Amino acid sequence: MDPVFIAAGFVVLAIVYGVYRRYSYISLADVPGPESASFIMGNLKELYQGQAAEADFKWQAQFGNIVRFRGSFGEDQLMISDPAALQYILARSGYRFPKPHDRRTLSQMMNGKGIFSVDGDNHKRHKKIMLPGFGGPESKAFLLLFKNCAESMCNKWMEIISHSKEGSVVFNIPAWVSRATLDAIGEAAFDVRFNSIDNDENALARSYRGLMTDVFGSPSDGMLLFQDISKYIPPRILKYYIEMGKSPRITRMRETGNLATSVAKQLVKDKAEMLLGGKGSRDIFSLLAVKANMDTNAKAKLTEEELFAQMRTILAAGHETTSNTISWALLELARWPDIQSRLRAEIWETEATVHARGDVNFTIADFDAMPYTAAVIKEVLRLCCVAYHVHRCASQDDILPLSQPITTRSGEVIRELPVPKGTRIVVSIAAYNRNKELWGEDAHLFNPDRWLNGTAKEKKVTSIGVYSNLMTFLGGVRFCVGWRFAVIELQAFLTEIVGKFEFAPTDKTELIRREACLVMSPTIEGEVGNGVQLPLRVSLARRTGKGCQTPGCR
């Protein structure tokens, strides 16, 4: 049957069901929120066609941390950044607020049947298997590996800059950092060297390049409408539609998925041969796949399909989000040269201490003794959270606790919010991370000092996030299992890069957009069709002083 005909049929069903729900269920219509410009499109265009979290910040300022907005055909949905409500949704009742099935289908299309696309007991099983590979000691063991990958990229930059007459070069930062972080995840997770820094034509790196903007960037009205009504389409039919779709976006996603699966299969084959030969290593794959699948309980093991999906998930999430975060960090440092200089001074001071004791490389203890570096990293993760939304759905009628009472449109003050079964919820990570009550009146500014002067309250009455109570790595039952891994990688990359180079804006800096494409990627206004771009002028960080022997000395 023609997929278009099927989709049209479900549009009709969506309208009927939407009207039925609106007038027969617990109503959210009295919750403050923006007026919708269209019955058919609701507020979807404002929410999803602007820059990442642009609508979130606007609505938060107007209506607070609980916002009712309209989906397609007048359906009431919620955007939430209230700490108590989020703790309830994500932690206390985490599995009662699952991912909507259409979002799970999308995750499955992107990365297979891995941890992002499962729920309930299946998610518990996947998480239990994944956690041993991303524990504290395991993540710390990769520090030197991360440093070496960052150093490989820095050496390329030094070589290019050395041939520049101006003594500086404009680099498209994400294009370089993405390759370096792919190399890092390849070695740390699978003990394989992709060598994408040396080989710009690496097939996997090339396929991932610009994937999110190609597939999810600049959504049309029709794409938004289909996304919103797809919740009414049974999962099997939706999966069939996505798998058989001929649109350029779906084809692009499918081709990258197929390539990632073929790489995963080859890695499994190579790893199995190594392990049989007694050459096992401490990479994440060995820890999660081998140890978990030695479990005598067959129900606790990963199937082959699930194993490939976990590998695809690690490959995609493990380099794309880190690459974007590093890129946004360098942009903020370019915009705030005083902060950049202060950060570099701490890096150099620690470096001198490391050399004085006869060592060459930083240790985790060295990072723990670098308060300003930690503050900069936390501030980047707060202000520039790459994953700015997650989506949940109430599986039953429920009541959300609130940190602060809200006044309804009819004037009633309520201290808890009844939500009907089926309510779609957008968890706004970005809005929570800019809640002025939590982070100060200047929450929309890049200010690392908030982490040193007590403005940022890391220990709050309502605790949610796993790292400094930020929502960047989520919290509750579906927290990011790789958060320690990511923080250490950020520490290694930023100290290596900022210790060697200075970053300055270019004439395009003010045109950089926070592109909304499931993740927040940098693009340039007027050049969105050219994909991910964040050009910065890079020069060697010059240091003076007796006995200075580093490349940046003069």
C-alpha positions as CSV (number, residue, x, y, z in Angstrom):
1,M,0.0,0.0,0.0
2,D,1.2,3.5,-0.8
3,P,2.9,5.0,2.3
4,V,1.5,8.5,1.4
5,F,-2.0,7.0,1.4
6,I,-1.4,5.4,4.8
7,A,0.0,8.7,6.2
8,A,-3.1,10.6,4.9
9,G,-5.4,8.1,6.6
10,F,-3.6,8.7,9.9
11,V,-3.9,12.5,9.5
12,V,-7.7,12.1,9.6
13,L,-7.5,9.8,12.6
14,A,-5.2,12.2,14.3
15,I,-7.7,15.1,13.9
16,V,-10.6,13.0,15.3
17,Y,-8.6,11.7,18.2
18,G,-7.1,15.1,19.0
19,V,-10.5,16.7,19.2
20,Y,-11.8,13.8,21.3
21,R,-8.9,14.1,23.8
22,R,-9.3,17.8,24.0
23,Y,-12.9,17.7,25.2
24,S,-13.0,14.4,27.2
25,Y,-9.7,14.3,29.2
26,I,-8.2,16.3,32.1
27,S,-7.7,19.7,30.5
28,L,-4.3,21.6,30.4
29,A,-5.9,24.5,28.6
30,D,-5.9,26.7,31.8
31,V,-2.1,26.4,32.1
32,P,-0.4,29.6,30.9
33,G,1.3,29.5,27.5
34,P,1.5,31.1,24.1
35,E,-1.4,31.5,21.8
36,S,-1.2,29.3,18.7
37,A,-1.1,30.9,15.3
38,S,-2.8,27.9,13.6
39,F,-5.2,25.1,14.6
40,I,-3.4,22.7,12.3
41,M,0.2,23.6,13.3
42,G,-0.3,24.9,16.8
43,N,3.0,26.4,18.1
44,L,5.2,23.8,16.4
45,K,6.7,26.3,13.9
46,E,7.8,28.7,16.7
47,L,9.2,25.8,18.7
48,Y,11.0,23.8,16.0
49,Q,11.8,26.2,13.2
50,G,13.7,28.8,15.1
51,Q,17.2,28.4,16.6
52,A,17.8,25.8,19.3
53,A,15.8,26.7,22.5
54,E,15.0,30.2,21.2
55,A,11.3,29.6,21.9
56,D,12.1,27.9,25.2
57,F,13.8,31.0,26.6
58,K,11.1,33.3,25.3
59,W,8.3,31.2,26.8
60,Q,10.2,30.7,30.1
61,A,10.6,34.5,30.5
62,Q,6.9,35.0,29.7
63,F,5.2,32.1,31.4
64,G,7.7,30.5,33.8
65,N,8.9,27.0,34.1
66,I,5.7,25.2,33.2
67,V,4.4,26.2,29.8
68,R,1.4,24.8,27.9
69,F,1.8,25.0,24.1
70,R,-0.3,23.6,21.3
71,G,0.8,20.7,19.0
72,S,-1.1,19.9,15.8
73,F,-4.9,20.2,15.7
74,G,-5.1,21.9,19.1
75,E,-3.5,19.2,21.3
76,D,-2.2,20.6,24.6
77,Q,1.4,19.7,25.3
78,L,3.8,20.8,28.1
79,M,7.3,22.3,28.1
80,I,8.8,21.8,31.5
81,S,11.9,23.3,33.2
82,D,10.6,23.3,36.8
83,P,13.1,21.3,39.1
84,A,10.5,19.5,41.2
85,A,8.5,18.5,38.2
86,L,11.6,17.3,36.3
87,Q,12.8,15.3,39.3
88,Y,9.4,13.5,39.4
89,I,9.3,12.9,35.7
90,L,12.9,11.7,35.2
91,A,13.7,10.1,38.6
92,R,10.9,9.3,41.0
93,S,8.5,8.2,38.3
94,G,11.0,7.8,35.4
95,Y,9.6,4.7,33.8
96,R,6.0,6.0,34.1
97,F,7.1,8.8,31.7
98,P,8.6,6.9,28.8
99,K,9.9,8.2,25.5
100,P,7.0,8.5,23.1
101,H,7.0,5.5,20.6
102,D,7.6,7.8,17.6
103,R,10.7,9.2,19.3
104,R,11.9,5.6,20.1
105,T,11.3,4.6,16.4
106,L,13.4,7.6,15.3
107,S,16.2,6.7,17.8
108,Q,16.1,3.1,16.4
109,M,16.4,4.4,12.9
110,M,19.4,6.5,13.9
111,N,21.3,4.0,16.1
112,G,19.4,0.7,16.1
113,K,17.8,-1.1,19.0
114,G,20.2,0.3,21.6
115,I,19.8,2.1,24.9
116,F,18.3,5.2,23.4
117,S,15.4,3.3,21.8
118,V,14.3,1.0,24.6
119,D,12.2,1.6,27.8
120,G,11.2,-0.1,31.0
121,D,12.8,-3.4,31.9
122,N,14.7,-3.4,28.5
123,H,16.2,-0.1,29.4
124,K,17.2,-1.3,32.8
125,R,19.0,-4.3,31.2
126,H,20.8,-2.2,28.6
127,K,21.9,0.3,31.3
128,K,23.2,-2.4,33.6
129,I,25.3,-3.8,30.7
130,M,26.6,-0.4,29.7
131,L,27.5,1.1,33.1
132,P,30.7,-1.1,33.7
133,G,32.3,0.4,30.6
134,F,31.8,4.0,31.7
135,G,32.5,3.9,35.5
136,G,34.9,6.3,37.2
137,P,38.1,4.3,37.1
138,E,37.4,3.1,33.5
139,S,36.8,6.6,32.3
140,K,39.9,8.0,34.0
141,A,42.0,5.4,32.3
142,F,41.4,7.0,29.0
143,L,42.8,10.4,29.9
144,L,46.2,9.9,28.1
145,L,44.4,8.5,25.0
146,F,42.2,11.7,24.8
147,K,45.2,13.9,25.3
148,N,47.1,12.1,22.4
149,C,44.1,12.5,20.0
150,A,43.9,16.2,20.8
151,E,47.6,16.5,20.4
152,S,47.4,14.9,16.9
153,M,44.9,17.6,15.8
154,C,47.0,20.4,17.4
155,N,50.1,19.2,15.6
156,K,48.2,19.5,12.3
157,W,47.1,23.0,13.2
158,M,50.7,24.0,14.1
159,E,52.0,22.8,10.8
160,I,49.3,24.7,8.9
161,I,49.9,27.9,10.9
162,S,53.7,27.7,10.5
163,H,53.2,28.0,6.7
164,S,50.9,31.1,7.1
165,K,52.4,34.5,6.4
166,E,49.9,36.1,8.9
167,G,50.9,33.8,11.7
168,S,47.3,32.7,12.1
169,V,44.7,30.7,10.2
170,V,40.9,30.6,10.1
171,F,39.9,27.0,10.9
172,N,36.4,25.6,10.6
173,I,36.6,24.3,14.2
174,P,33.9,21.5,14.1
175,A,35.3,19.9,10.9
176,W,38.6,19.3,12.8
177,V,37.3,18.5,16.2
178,S,34.8,16.0,15.0
179,R,37.5,14.0,13.4
180,A,39.6,14.1,16.5
181,T,36.8,13.0,18.8
182,L,35.9,10.2,16.4
183,D,39.5,9.0,16.7
184,A,39.2,9.2,20.5
185,I,35.9,7.2,20.7
186,G,37.3,4.7,18.2
187,E,40.3,4.0,20.4
188,A,38.6,4.3,23.8
189,A,35.5,2.3,22.9
190,F,36.8,-0.3,20.5
191,D,40.6,-0.2,20.5
192,V,40.6,0.7,16.8
193,R,42.4,3.6,15.1
194,F,40.2,5.3,12.5
195,N,43.0,7.8,11.8
196,S,40.5,10.4,10.6
197,I,42.7,13.3,11.6
198,D,45.3,12.1,9.1
199,N,42.8,10.8,6.6
200,D,40.1,13.4,5.8
201,E,38.5,10.8,3.5
202,N,37.7,8.3,6.2
203,A,34.3,6.9,5.1
204,L,32.8,6.9,8.6
205,A,33.9,10.4,9.4
206,R,32.7,11.6,6.1
207,S,29.3,10.0,6.5
208,Y,28.8,11.5,10.0
209,R,29.9,14.9,8.8
210,G,26.8,17.2,8.8
211,L,24.5,14.3,9.4
212,M,22.2,16.0,11.9
213,T,21.8,19.2,9.9
214,D,21.2,17.2,6.7
215,V,18.5,15.1,8.3
216,F,16.9,17.3,10.9
217,G,17.9,20.9,10.1
218,S,15.5,23.5,8.7
219,P,12.3,21.4,9.0
220,S,9.5,22.2,6.6
221,D,5.9,22.7,7.8
222,G,5.0,19.3,6.3
223,M,7.9,17.6,8.1
224,L,6.9,19.2,11.5
225,L,3.3,18.1,11.0
226,F,4.2,14.6,10.1
227,Q,6.5,14.4,13.1
228,D,3.7,15.5,15.4
229,I,1.0,13.2,14.1
230,S,3.3,10.2,13.8
231,K,2.5,9.5,17.5
232,Y,-0.9,8.2,16.2
233,I,0.7,5.8,13.7
234,P,1.3,2.3,15.1
235,P,5.0,1.6,15.6
236,R,5.2,-1.1,13.0
237,I,3.7,1.0,10.3
238,L,5.8,4.0,11.3
239,K,9.0,1.9,11.2
240,Y,8.0,0.5,7.8
241,Y,7.4,4.1,6.5
242,I,10.8,5.2,7.7
243,E,12.6,2.2,6.4
244,M,11.0,2.4,3.0
245,G,10.9,6.2,2.6
246,K,12.6,7.7,-0.4
247,S,13.1,11.3,0.9
248,P,16.7,12.6,0.8
249,R,16.6,13.0,4.6
250,I,15.5,9.4,5.3
251,T,17.9,8.1,2.7
252,R,20.8,10.0,4.2
253,M,20.0,8.7,7.7
254,R,19.6,5.1,6.4
255,E,22.9,5.2,4.5
256,T,24.9,6.4,7.5
257,G,23.2,3.8,9.7
258,N,24.0,1.0,7.3
259,L,27.7,2.1,7.1
260,A,27.9,2.4,10.9
261,T,26.4,-1.2,11.3
262,S,28.9,-2.6,8.8
263,V,31.8,-0.9,10.7
264,A,30.3,-2.3,14.0
265,K,30.1,-5.8,12.5
266,Q,33.8,-5.7,11.4
267,L,34.8,-4.4,14.8
268,V,33.0,-7.3,16.5
269,K,34.7,-9.8,14.2
270,D,38.1,-8.3,14.8
271,K,37.6,-8.1,18.5
272,A,36.4,-11.7,18.8
273,E,39.5,-12.9,17.0
274,M,41.7,-10.8,19.4
275,L,39.9,-12.1,22.5
276,L,40.2,-15.7,21.3
277,G,43.9,-15.1,20.9
278,G,44.1,-13.8,24.4
279,K,44.7,-10.2,23.4
280,G,41.8,-8.6,25.2
281,S,42.1,-4.9,26.2
282,R,40.4,-2.4,28.5
283,D,38.3,-0.7,25.8
284,I,34.7,-0.1,26.5
285,F,33.5,-2.7,24.0
286,S,35.4,-5.4,25.8
287,L,34.1,-4.3,29.2
288,L,30.4,-4.1,28.2
289,A,30.1,-6.8,25.5
290,V,32.5,-9.5,26.8
291,K,31.8,-9.2,30.6
292,A,28.0,-8.8,30.2
293,N,27.7,-11.6,27.6
294,M,29.6,-14.0,29.9
295,D,26.5,-13.8,32.2
296,T,24.9,-17.2,32.5
297,N,21.5,-15.6,32.5
298,A,20.6,-15.4,28.8
299,K,18.0,-12.7,29.4
300,A,20.7,-10.4,30.7
301,K,22.8,-10.6,27.6
302,L,22.9,-8.4,24.5
303,T,21.6,-9.9,21.3
304,E,23.8,-9.5,18.3
305,E,21.5,-6.8,16.9
306,E,21.6,-5.0,20.3
307,L,25.3,-5.2,20.4
308,F,25.6,-3.5,17.0
309,A,23.1,-0.9,18.1
310,Q,25.1,-0.1,21.3
311,M,28.2,0.3,19.2
312,R,26.5,2.7,16.8
313,T,25.1,4.6,19.7
314,I,28.6,5.0,21.2
315,L,30.1,6.0,17.9
316,A,27.5,8.7,17.2
317,A,26.8,10.1,20.7
318,G,30.4,9.6,21.8
319,H,31.9,12.0,19.2
320,E,29.2,14.2,17.9
321,T,28.1,15.8,21.2
322,T,31.6,16.2,22.5
323,S,32.8,17.7,19.2
324,N,29.9,20.3,19.3
325,T,30.5,21.1,22.9
326,I,34.2,21.8,22.3
327,S,33.4,23.9,19.3
328,W,30.9,26.0,21.4
329,A,33.5,26.3,24.2
330,L,36.1,27.7,21.8
331,L,33.6,30.2,20.4
332,E,32.8,31.5,23.9
333,L,36.5,31.8,24.7
334,A,37.1,33.7,21.4
335,R,34.2,36.1,22.4
336,W,35.7,36.5,25.9
337,P,39.4,37.0,25.6
338,D,39.9,37.7,29.3
339,I,38.3,34.4,30.3
340,Q,40.4,32.7,27.6
341,S,43.6,34.2,29.0
342,R,42.7,33.3,32.6
343,L,42.0,29.7,31.6
344,R,45.3,29.5,29.7
345,A,47.2,30.9,32.7
346,E,45.8,28.2,34.9
347,I,46.7,25.5,32.3
348,W,50.2,26.8,32.1
349,E,50.6,27.1,35.8
350,T,49.5,23.4,36.3
351,E,51.7,22.4,33.4
352,A,54.7,23.9,35.2
353,T,53.8,22.0,38.3
354,V,53.6,18.8,36.3
355,H,57.0,19.4,34.7
356,A,58.6,20.3,38.1
357,R,57.7,16.9,39.5
358,G,59.3,15.2,36.5
359,D,56.1,14.3,34.6
360,V,54.9,15.1,31.1
361,N,51.2,14.5,31.2
362,F,48.3,15.9,33.4
363,T,46.7,13.5,35.8
364,I,43.1,13.4,37.0
365,A,44.4,14.9,40.3
366,D,45.9,17.8,38.3
367,F,42.4,18.5,36.8
368,D,40.9,18.3,40.3
369,A,43.3,21.0,41.4
370,M,42.3,23.4,38.5
371,P,39.1,25.2,39.7
372,Y,38.9,27.7,36.9
373,T,39.2,25.1,34.2
374,A,36.4,23.1,35.9
375,A,34.3,26.3,36.1
376,V,34.8,27.0,32.4
377,I,33.8,23.4,31.5
378,K,30.7,23.6,33.7
379,E,29.7,26.9,32.3
380,V,30.0,25.6,28.7
381,L,27.9,22.6,29.5
382,R,25.3,24.9,31.2
383,L,25.0,27.6,28.5
384,C,25.7,25.5,25.4
385,C,24.0,22.2,26.1
386,V,24.1,20.4,22.8
387,A,21.1,18.1,23.5
388,Y,18.6,20.8,24.5
389,H,15.4,18.8,24.5
390,V,14.2,15.3,25.5
391,H,10.7,14.1,25.0
392,R,8.5,12.1,27.4
393,C,4.9,11.0,27.6
394,A,2.6,10.3,30.6
395,S,1.7,6.7,30.6
396,Q,-1.2,7.3,33.0
397,D,-3.0,10.1,34.7
398,D,-0.6,11.7,37.1
399,I,0.1,14.7,39.3
400,L,3.3,16.7,38.9
401,P,4.8,18.5,42.0
402,L,6.0,22.0,41.4
403,S,8.9,24.0,42.9
404,Q,6.9,27.1,42.8
405,P,3.1,27.6,42.4
406,I,1.8,28.7,39.1
407,T,-1.2,31.0,38.4
408,T,-3.5,29.6,35.8
409,R,-5.2,31.6,33.1
410,S,-8.3,31.8,35.2
411,G,-6.4,33.2,38.2
412,E,-6.3,30.0,40.3
413,V,-3.0,29.4,42.1
414,I,-1.9,25.7,42.0
415,R,0.9,24.0,43.7
416,E,0.8,20.7,41.7
417,L,-0.3,20.0,38.2
418,P,-2.6,17.1,37.1
419,V,-1.6,15.7,33.8
420,P,-3.7,13.3,31.7
421,K,-2.5,10.0,30.3
422,G,-0.9,10.6,26.9
423,T,0.3,14.1,27.6
424,R,3.3,14.9,25.5
425,I,6.1,16.6,27.5
426,V,9.1,18.5,26.2
427,V,11.8,18.5,28.9
428,S,13.7,21.7,28.2
429,I,17.3,21.1,29.3
430,A,18.3,24.4,27.9
431,A,15.6,26.4,29.9
432,Y,16.4,24.5,33.1
433,N,20.1,25.3,32.6
434,R,19.2,29.0,32.3
435,N,16.7,29.2,35.2
436,K,17.7,32.4,36.9
437,E,16.5,31.1,40.3
438,L,19.1,28.4,40.1
439,W,22.0,30.1,38.2
440,G,21.7,33.8,38.9
441,E,20.2,36.9,37.2
442,D,22.9,36.7,34.5
443,A,22.0,33.1,33.5
444,H,22.0,34.0,29.8
445,L,25.6,35.1,29.9
446,F,28.8,33.1,29.8
447,N,30.3,33.6,33.3
448,P,32.5,30.8,34.7
449,D,32.8,32.8,38.0
450,R,29.3,31.8,39.0
451,W,30.8,28.4,39.8
452,L,33.4,30.0,42.1
453,N,31.5,32.7,43.9
454,G,28.5,30.7,45.0
455,T,26.0,32.0,42.5
456,A,25.6,28.6,40.9
457,K,24.0,26.4,43.5
458,E,25.3,22.9,42.7
459,K,23.6,21.5,45.8
460,K,19.9,22.4,45.7
461,V,16.8,21.4,47.6
462,T,15.7,19.5,44.5
463,S,18.6,17.6,43.0
464,I,18.4,16.3,39.4
465,G,21.5,16.3,37.2
466,V,24.3,13.8,37.7
467,Y,27.0,16.5,37.1
468,S,26.9,19.7,39.2
469,N,23.1,19.4,39.0
470,L,23.1,20.5,35.4
471,M,20.6,18.8,33.2
472,T,23.1,18.5,30.3
473,F,23.6,14.8,31.1
474,L,20.1,14.4,32.3
475,G,19.3,12.7,35.5
476,G,17.1,10.0,37.0
477,V,16.6,6.6,35.4
478,R,17.8,7.7,31.9
479,F,20.9,9.7,32.8
480,C,23.7,9.7,30.3
481,V,25.9,6.7,31.3
482,G,28.9,8.2,29.5
483,W,28.9,11.5,31.4
484,R,32.2,10.9,33.3
485,F,33.8,9.8,30.0
486,A,32.6,13.0,28.4
487,V,33.8,15.4,31.2
488,I,37.3,13.8,31.2
489,E,37.5,14.1,27.4
490,L,36.5,17.8,27.6
491,Q,39.2,18.4,30.2
492,A,41.8,16.7,28.1
493,F,40.9,18.4,24.8
494,L,40.4,21.9,26.2
495,T,43.7,21.9,28.2
496,E,45.6,20.7,25.2
497,I,44.0,23.1,22.7
498,V,43.8,26.3,24.8
499,G,47.3,25.6,26.2
500,K,48.7,25.9,22.7
501,F,46.5,28.2,20.7
502,E,44.8,31.6,21.0
503,F,41.3,32.0,19.5
504,A,39.8,35.1,18.0
505,P,36.5,36.0,16.3
506,T,36.2,36.4,12.6
507,D,33.9,38.6,10.5
508,K,31.3,35.7,10.6
509,T,31.3,35.2,14.4
510,E,28.2,37.3,14.9
511,L,26.4,35.3,12.2
512,I,26.8,32.0,13.9
513,R,23.5,30.3,14.5
514,R,22.5,27.7,17.2
515,E,21.1,25.4,14.6
516,A,18.3,23.1,15.9
517,C,18.7,19.6,14.5
518,L,18.0,17.3,17.5
519,V,21.4,18.5,18.7
520,M,22.6,22.1,18.7
521,S,25.1,22.6,15.9
522,P,26.8,25.7,14.7
523,T,25.9,27.1,11.3
524,I,26.2,30.5,9.7
525,E,23.3,32.8,8.9
526,G,22.8,32.8,5.2
527,E,25.0,29.7,4.7
528,V,22.9,27.1,6.5
529,G,22.9,25.0,3.3
530,N,26.7,24.6,3.7
531,G,26.3,22.6,6.9
532,V,28.1,22.8,10.2
533,Q,30.5,25.8,10.3
534,L,32.2,27.7,13.1
535,P,35.2,29.6,11.7
536,L,37.6,31.0,14.3
537,R,41.0,32.7,13.8
538,V,43.7,30.5,15.4
539,S,47.2,31.5,16.3
540,L,49.9,30.1,18.5
541,A,49.6,31.0,22.2
542,R,52.8,33.0,22.8
543,R,54.5,32.8,26.1
544,T,57.6,34.4,27.2
545,G,59.9,33.5,30.1
546,K,63.3,32.1,30.8
547,G,63.7,28.5,29.9
548,C,60.5,28.3,27.9
549,Q,60.8,25.5,25.4
550,T,57.3,24.9,24.1
551,P,56.3,25.6,20.4
552,G,54.6,28.8,21.5
553,C,57.7,30.5,23.0
554,R,59.5,33.4,21.5
